[in-house]
Amino acid sequence: MIKFSFLPALALVCQVAAAETVQVKYHGGVSLDSFTCVEVKESSDVSRICYDRAEQYMVIRLKTTYYHYCEIDPATVQGLQGAGSKRQFFEARIRGSGSDGPFDCRTHPIPKKYRR
């Protein structure tokens, strides 16, 4: 009887231990538990795109640094993922001017579950 109750607890511990957290520039640690991530295989500064659709929150790795974008709609993320040049799409449709942008987390709210 004890063996059977131990196995679900062990599985839960293994799942928690496997959770990935990334360091987002200007923000800190973000758990990727609720995200769907895509590795970018093409030659680009964009190397990973992670998106939490329910929260409309994207974390993107440019070279080796993660950045976050808030209130970003699914169609924009799909456009980025399907773009022939992800870097050009990112520059034209997502990245801000330095103090603001269409999805800049300085001027758009960070989802409550990801606030520090």
N, CA, C and O atoms as a DFTB+ gen file, in Angstrom:
464 C
 N C O
     1  1       0.828      -1.198       0.000
     2  2       0.000       0.000       0.000
     3  2       0.869       1.257       0.000
     4  3       0.561       2.217      -0.706
     5  1       1.915       1.262       0.758
     6  2       2.799       2.428       0.828
     7  2       3.492       2.656      -0.514
     8  3       3.696       3.802      -0.916
     9  1       3.849       1.597      -1.199
    10  2       4.507       1.727      -2.495
    11  2       3.655       2.529      -3.479
    12  3       4.176       3.390      -4.189
    13  1       2.354       2.255      -3.524
    14  2       1.472       2.922      -4.474
    15  2       1.283       4.395      -4.155
    16  3       1.162       5.198      -5.080
    17  1       1.251       4.781      -2.902
    18  2       1.093       6.196      -2.558
    19  2       2.394       6.957      -2.762
    20  3       2.380       8.175      -2.934
    21  1       3.509       6.253      -2.746
    22  2       4.814       6.880      -2.941
    23  2       5.053       7.256      -4.405
    24  3       5.660       8.289      -4.687
    25  1       4.586       6.432      -5.330
    26  2       4.843       6.673      -6.753
    27  2       4.226       7.971      -7.264
    28  3       4.924       8.719      -7.948
    29  1       2.961       8.290      -6.977
    30  2       2.434       9.585      -7.451
    31  2       3.194      10.777      -6.864
    32  3       3.398      11.782      -7.545
    33  1       3.608      10.663      -5.616
    34  2       4.376      11.752      -5.000
    35  2       5.727      11.902      -5.694
    36  3       6.181      13.022      -5.925
    37  1       6.364      10.799      -6.025
    38  2       7.643      10.845      -6.728
    39  2       7.468      11.458      -8.112
    40  3       8.305      12.252      -8.544
    41  1       6.404      11.106      -8.806
    42  2       6.139      11.677     -10.136
    43  2       5.939      13.179     -10.043
    44  3       6.421      13.915     -10.904
    45  1       5.242      13.647      -9.020
    46  2       5.021      15.081      -8.837
    47  2       6.342      15.803      -8.597
    48  3       6.579      16.867      -9.168
    49  1       7.197      15.239      -7.763
    50  2       8.508      15.844      -7.497
    51  2       9.333      15.910      -8.771
    52  3      10.015      16.907      -9.007
    53  1       9.288      14.882      -9.592
    54  2      10.041      14.871     -10.845
    55  2       9.524      15.937     -11.805
    56  3      10.316      16.563     -12.509
    57  1       8.210      16.157     -11.848
    58  2       7.657      17.182     -12.720
    59  2       8.089      18.567     -12.266
    60  3       8.447      19.407     -13.092
    61  1       8.059      18.811     -10.971
    62  2       8.461      20.112     -10.440
    63  2       9.934      20.346     -10.721
    64  3      10.324      21.449     -11.104
    65  1      10.752      19.332     -10.537
    66  2      12.187      19.473     -10.766
    67  2      12.495      19.735     -12.234
    68  3      13.499      20.374     -12.547
    69  1      11.645      19.249     -13.141
    70  2      11.893      19.403     -14.569
    71  2      11.440      20.766     -15.101
    72  3      11.762      21.115     -16.237
    73  1      10.705      21.536     -14.308
    74  2      10.204      22.841     -14.756
    75  2      11.380      23.755     -15.093
    76  3      12.383      23.794     -14.379
    77  1      11.235      24.480     -16.186
    78  2      12.306      25.371     -16.641
    79  2      11.973      26.817     -16.290
    80  3      10.853      27.283     -16.496
    81  1      12.953      27.501     -15.766
    82  2      12.839      28.928     -15.497
    83  2      13.953      29.631     -16.256
    84  3      15.106      29.202     -16.221
    85  1      13.601      30.719     -16.946
    86  2      14.603      31.491     -17.687
    87  2      14.709      32.879     -17.071
    88  3      13.759      33.371     -16.462
    89  1      15.851      33.498     -17.230
    90  2      16.075      34.858     -16.739
    91  2      15.766      35.841     -17.858
    92  3      16.428      35.848     -18.896
    93  1      14.755      36.668     -17.636
    94  2      14.319      37.647     -18.616
    95  2      14.954      38.991     -18.278
    96  3      14.855      39.475     -17.150
    97  1      15.605      39.584     -19.272
    98  2      16.295      40.857     -19.065
    99  2      15.329      41.922     -18.552
   100  3      14.214      42.048     -19.059
   101  1      15.751      42.677     -17.560
   102  2      14.986      43.746     -16.925
   103  2      13.784      43.249     -16.122
   104  3      12.979      44.054     -15.654
   105  1      13.655      41.918     -15.956
   106  2      12.495      41.408     -15.222
   107  2      12.873      40.369     -14.172
   108  3      12.447      40.478     -13.022
   109  1      13.657      39.373     -14.541
   110  2      14.017      38.305     -13.610
   111  2      13.534      36.961     -14.102
   112  3      13.281      36.777     -15.293
   113  1      13.406      36.016     -13.175
   114  2      13.043      34.657     -13.526
   115  2      11.587      34.509     -13.940
   116  3      10.688      35.080     -13.321
   117  1      11.369      33.727     -15.006
   118  2      10.021      33.410     -15.481
   119  2       9.963      31.899     -15.703
   120  3      10.757      31.340     -16.460
   121  1       9.013      31.249     -15.032
   122  2       8.802      29.818     -15.223
   123  2       8.087      29.604     -16.555
   124  3       7.123      30.299     -16.876
   125  1       8.572      28.644     -17.312
   126  2       7.978      28.354     -18.624
   127  2       6.927      27.247     -18.562
   128  3       6.556      26.687     -19.594
   129  1       6.445      26.927     -17.363
   130  2       5.458      25.861     -17.188
   131  2       4.224      26.039     -18.069
   132  3       3.724      25.058     -18.619
   133  1       3.725      27.254     -18.215
   134  2       2.481      27.510     -18.951
   135  2       2.716      27.917     -20.404
   136  3       1.767      28.255     -21.113
   137  1       3.951      27.888     -20.847
   138  2       4.303      28.345     -22.192
   139  2       4.416      27.176     -23.163
   140  3       4.711      26.045     -22.776
   141  1       4.176      27.480     -24.423
   142  2       4.524      26.582     -25.514
   143  2       5.743      27.207     -26.172
   144  3       5.701      28.356     -26.612
   145  1       6.828      26.445     -26.235
   146  2       8.086      26.985     -26.772
   147  2       8.441      26.306     -28.089
   148  3       8.210      25.113     -28.287
   149  1       9.015      27.116     -28.984
   150  2       9.485      26.641     -30.285
   151  2      10.938      27.051     -30.426
   152  3      11.279      28.225     -30.279
   153  1      11.790      26.083     -30.710
   154  2      13.190      26.362     -31.001
   155  2      13.291      26.790     -32.460
   156  3      12.689      26.162     -33.331
   157  1      14.037      27.839     -32.733
   158  2      14.212      28.330     -34.098
   159  2      15.501      27.727     -34.640
   160  3      16.583      27.958     -34.102
   161  1      15.371      26.961     -35.700
   162  2      16.518      26.241     -36.274
   163  2      17.253      27.039     -37.336
   164  3      18.410      26.746     -37.634
   165  1      16.601      28.043     -37.912
   166  2      17.224      28.818     -38.979
   167  2      18.298      29.746     -38.428
   168  3      18.369      29.983     -37.222
   169  1      19.109      30.256     -39.300
   170  2      20.149      31.200     -38.914
   171  2      19.485      32.550     -38.625
   172  3      19.050      33.245     -39.543
   173  1      19.415      32.905     -37.365
   174  2      18.726      34.129     -36.965
   175  2      19.151      34.499     -35.552
   176  3      19.606      33.646     -34.790
   177  1      19.002      35.775     -35.204
   178  2      19.198      36.183     -33.815
   179  2      18.106      35.600     -32.935
   180  3      18.314      35.374     -31.743
   181  1      16.938      35.355     -33.528
   182  2      15.820      34.757     -32.799
   183  2      16.097      33.267     -32.698
   184  3      16.145      32.573     -33.714
   185  1      16.281      32.767     -31.471
   186  2      16.614      31.359     -31.335
   187  2      15.560      30.546     -30.587
   188  3      15.597      29.316     -30.617
   189  1      14.612      31.222     -29.910
   190  2      13.538      30.508     -29.215
   191  2      12.357      31.453     -28.994
   192  3      12.537      32.621     -28.651
   193  1      11.157      30.931     -29.195
   194  2       9.938      31.705     -28.994
   195  2       9.050      30.907     -28.044
   196  3       8.686      29.769     -28.340
   197  1       8.700      31.500     -26.906
   198  2       7.829      30.855     -25.934
   199  2       6.605      31.746     -25.722
   200  3       6.731      32.958     -25.548
   201  1       5.419      31.130     -25.738
   202  2       4.186      31.914     -25.680
   203  2       3.179      31.277     -24.739
   204  3       2.904      30.079     -24.816
   205  1       2.640      32.090     -23.857
   206  2       1.529      31.702     -22.987
   207  2       0.290      32.345     -23.591
   208  3       0.027      33.527     -23.374
   209  1      -0.457      31.578     -24.336
   210  2      -1.612      32.085     -25.082
   211  2      -2.678      32.655     -24.146
   212  3      -3.245      33.710     -24.430
   213  1      -2.954      31.976     -23.043
   214  2      -3.995      32.422     -22.116
   215  2      -3.687      33.800     -21.537
   216  3      -4.597      34.589     -21.277
   217  1      -2.412      34.083     -21.339
   218  2      -1.991      35.359     -20.742
   219  2      -1.527      36.372     -21.792
   220  3      -1.234      37.521     -21.460
   221  1      -1.461      35.952     -23.047
   222  2      -0.946      36.776     -24.145
   223  2       0.418      37.380     -23.768
   224  3       0.633      38.591     -23.829
   225  1       1.308      36.490     -23.383
   226  2       2.628      36.873     -22.878
   227  2       3.680      36.041     -23.607
   228  3       3.608      34.812     -23.620
   229  1       4.649      36.712     -24.209
   230  2       5.689      36.027     -24.968
   231  2       7.053      36.300     -24.355
   232  3       7.365      37.416     -23.941
   233  1       7.850      35.245     -24.313
   234  2       9.256      35.339     -23.940
   235  2      10.032      34.872     -25.159
   236  3       9.766      33.800     -25.701
   237  1      10.992      35.681     -25.586
   238  2      11.749      35.370     -26.800
   239  2      13.236      35.451     -26.492
   240  3      13.686      36.353     -25.786
   241  1      13.999      34.492     -27.034
   242  2      15.451      34.522     -26.858
   243  2      16.069      35.094     -28.126
   244  3      15.907      34.550     -29.219
   245  1      16.778      36.199     -27.957
   246  2      17.540      36.821     -29.034
   247  2      19.005      36.554     -28.722
   248  3      19.539      37.040     -27.725
   249  1      19.637      35.790     -29.571
   250  2      20.982      35.260     -29.323
   251  2      20.914      34.447     -28.034
   252  3      20.376      33.340     -28.044
   253  1      21.444      34.962     -26.923
   254  2      21.430      34.207     -25.662
   255  2      20.616      34.892     -24.568
   256  3      20.598      34.421     -23.431
   257  1      19.948      35.988     -24.891
   258  2      19.226      36.768     -23.888
   259  2      17.720      36.681     -24.115
   260  3      17.239      36.814     -25.241
   261  1      16.987      36.458     -23.031
   262  2      15.523      36.415     -23.092
   263  2      14.944      37.804     -22.820
   264  3      15.434      38.540     -21.964
   265  1      13.886      38.146     -23.569
   266  2      13.115      39.379     -23.395
   267  2      11.641      38.991     -23.340
   268  3      11.257      37.915     -23.798
   269  1      10.820      39.875     -22.776
   270  2       9.387      39.549     -22.696
   271  2       8.543      40.633     -23.346
   272  3       8.928      41.800     -23.425
   273  1       7.365      40.197     -23.811
   274  2       6.427      41.090     -24.491
   275  2       5.021      40.798     -23.972
   276  3       4.630      39.640     -23.822
   277  1       4.269      41.862     -23.701
   278  2       2.982      41.777     -23.019
   279  2       1.825      42.133     -23.949
   280  3       1.968      42.928     -24.878
   281  1       0.680      41.522     -23.671
   282  2      -0.542      41.737     -24.457
   283  2      -0.301      41.504     -25.948
   284  3      -0.800      42.247     -26.793
   285  1       0.463      40.469     -26.255
   286  2       0.762      40.140     -27.648
   287  2      -0.223      39.055     -28.116
   288  3      -0.326      37.985     -27.516
   289  1      -0.922      39.357     -29.176
   290  2      -2.003      38.486     -29.647
   291  2      -1.469      37.237     -30.338
   292  3      -0.355      37.237     -30.861
   293  1      -2.272      36.173     -30.337
   294  2      -1.844      34.917     -30.969
   295  2      -1.493      35.057     -32.446
   296  3      -0.563      34.403     -32.918
   297  1      -2.214      35.895     -33.184
   298  2      -1.936      36.053     -34.618
   299  2      -0.539      36.624     -34.858
   300  3       0.139      36.219     -35.802
   301  1      -0.107      37.551     -34.020
   302  2       1.239      38.126     -34.163
   303  2       2.293      37.069     -33.875
   304  3       3.291      36.977     -34.589
   305  1       2.080      36.270     -32.832
   306  2       3.047      35.211     -32.499
   307  2       3.094      34.171     -33.607
   308  3       4.174      33.705     -33.971
   309  1       1.936      33.800     -34.149
   310  2       1.914      32.854     -35.274
   311  2       2.635      33.436     -36.486
   312  3       3.361      32.726     -37.181
   313  1       2.433      34.729     -36.737
   314  2       3.132      35.388     -37.839
   315  2       4.638      35.337     -37.650
   316  3       5.381      35.090     -38.600
   317  1       5.087      35.570     -36.425
   318  2       6.517      35.500     -36.114
   319  2       7.046      34.090     -36.351
   320  3       8.085      33.907     -36.984
   321  1       6.331      33.105     -35.843
   322  2       6.788      31.717     -35.971
   323  2       6.843      31.260     -37.431
   324  3       7.688      30.444     -37.800
   325  1       5.947      31.784     -38.247
   326  2       5.900      31.371     -39.647
   327  2       6.664      32.259     -40.610
   328  3       6.737      31.964     -41.803
   329  1       7.232      33.341     -40.107
   330  2       7.917      34.306     -40.978
   331  2       9.173      33.706     -41.602
   332  3       9.895      32.935     -40.968
   333  1       9.417      34.074     -42.850
   334  2      10.642      33.650     -43.526
   335  2      11.870      34.210     -42.834
   336  3      12.879      33.520     -42.692
   337  1      11.786      35.465     -42.400
   338  2      12.850      36.081     -41.608
   339  2      12.242      36.510     -40.276
   340  3      11.577      37.542     -40.179
   341  1      12.483      35.702     -39.265
   342  2      11.936      35.999     -37.944
   343  2      12.489      37.309     -37.387
   344  3      11.774      38.054     -36.716
   345  1      13.743      37.583     -37.661
   346  2      14.337      38.829     -37.168
   347  2      13.662      40.040     -37.813
   348  3      13.345      41.006     -37.120
   349  1      13.440      40.004     -39.116
   350  2      12.774      41.128     -39.789
   351  2      11.352      41.311     -39.286
   352  3      10.917      42.440     -39.059
   353  1      10.628      40.220     -39.109
   354  2       9.263      40.294     -38.591
   355  2       9.279      40.889     -37.188
   356  3       8.477      41.767     -36.871
   357  1      10.190      40.410     -36.352
   358  2      10.312      40.900     -34.984
   359  2      10.588      42.402     -34.968
   360  3       9.937      43.145     -34.233
   361  1      11.535      42.846     -35.764
   362  2      11.901      44.265     -35.818
   363  2      10.734      45.136     -36.302
   364  3      10.508      46.224     -35.771
   365  1      10.002      44.661     -37.299
   366  2       8.938      45.458     -37.896
   367  2       7.638      45.447     -37.097
   368  3       6.929      46.453     -37.065
   369  1       7.314      44.327     -36.453
   370  2       5.981      44.185     -35.851
   371  2       5.949      44.097     -34.328
   372  3       4.897      44.308     -33.724
   373  1       7.080      43.791     -33.697
   374  2       7.048      43.516     -32.253
   375  2       7.946      44.449     -31.452
   376  3       7.505      45.053     -30.474
   377  1       9.175      44.565     -31.856
   378  2      10.145      45.351     -31.083
   379  2       9.732      46.811     -31.008
   380  3       9.197      47.371     -31.964
   381  1       9.986      47.411     -29.868
   382  2       9.637      48.807     -29.658
   383  2      10.737      49.756     -30.062
   384  3      11.766      49.351     -30.604
   385  1      10.506      51.023     -29.790
   386  2      11.436      52.086     -30.171
   387  2      12.506      52.337     -29.119
   388  3      13.416      53.134     -29.347
   389  1      12.418      51.685     -27.991
   390  2      13.368      51.909     -26.918
   391  2      12.678      52.304     -25.632
   392  3      13.129      51.944     -24.545
   393  1      11.587      53.044     -25.747
   394  2      10.826      53.405     -24.551
   395  2       9.381      52.914     -24.634
   396  3       8.646      52.972     -23.648
   397  1       8.978      52.432     -25.804
   398  2       7.615      51.936     -25.978
   399  2       7.552      51.112     -27.253
   400  3       8.421      51.211     -28.120
   401  1       6.525      50.311     -27.351
   402  2       6.287      49.501     -28.529
   403  2       4.923      48.874     -28.409
   404  3       4.270      49.000     -27.373
   405  1       4.480      48.197     -29.454
   406  2       3.118      47.659     -29.442
   407  2       2.876      46.620     -28.350
   408  3       1.730      46.389     -27.963
   409  1       3.942      45.988     -27.847
   410  2       3.796      44.943     -26.831
   411  2       4.800      45.127     -25.693
   412  3       5.093      44.179     -24.964
   413  1       5.318      46.319     -25.542
   414  2       6.348      46.616     -24.546
   415  2       5.776      46.461     -23.132
   416  3       4.758      47.071     -22.804
   417  1       6.416      45.661     -22.310
   418  2       5.933      45.411     -20.950
   419  2       6.135      46.611     -20.022
   420  3       5.675      46.586     -18.880
   421  1       6.811      47.656     -20.491
   422  2       6.910      48.880     -19.686
   423  2       5.636      49.700     -19.794
   424  3       5.323      50.481     -18.896
   425  1       4.898      49.532     -20.885
   426  2       3.679      50.306     -21.088
   427  2       2.430      49.427     -21.219
   428  3       1.318      49.947     -21.312
   429  1       2.602      48.112     -21.226
   430  2       1.508      47.147     -21.239
   431  2       1.683      46.270     -19.999
   432  3       2.806      45.887     -19.672
   433  1       0.604      45.952     -19.314
   434  2       0.747      45.222     -18.046
   435  2       1.292      43.808     -18.207
   436  3       0.889      43.056     -19.095
   437  1       2.217      43.475     -17.320
   438  2       2.706      42.103     -17.221
   439  2       1.583      41.293     -16.570
   440  3       1.014      41.732     -15.571
   441  1       1.256      40.128     -17.113
   442  2       0.207      39.323     -16.494
   443  2       0.496      39.085     -15.008
   444  3       1.641      38.883     -14.605
   445  1      -0.551      39.115     -14.223
   446  2      -0.424      39.022     -12.764
   447  2       0.419      37.824     -12.314
   448  3       1.217      37.945     -11.384
   449  1       0.249      36.679     -12.961
   450  2       0.982      35.486     -12.537
   451  2       2.483      35.562     -12.810
   452  3       3.245      34.750     -12.284
   453  1       2.920      36.532     -13.631
   454  2       4.345      36.668     -13.941
   455  2       4.982      37.911     -13.303
   456  3       6.171      38.166     -13.491
   457  1       4.201      38.668     -12.563
   458  2       4.759      39.858     -11.906
   459  2       5.656      39.450     -10.759
   460  3       5.447      38.421     -10.116
   461  1       6.642      40.261     -10.519
   462  2       7.596      40.002      -9.435
   463  2       7.285      40.868      -8.253
   464  3       7.976      40.797      -7.237
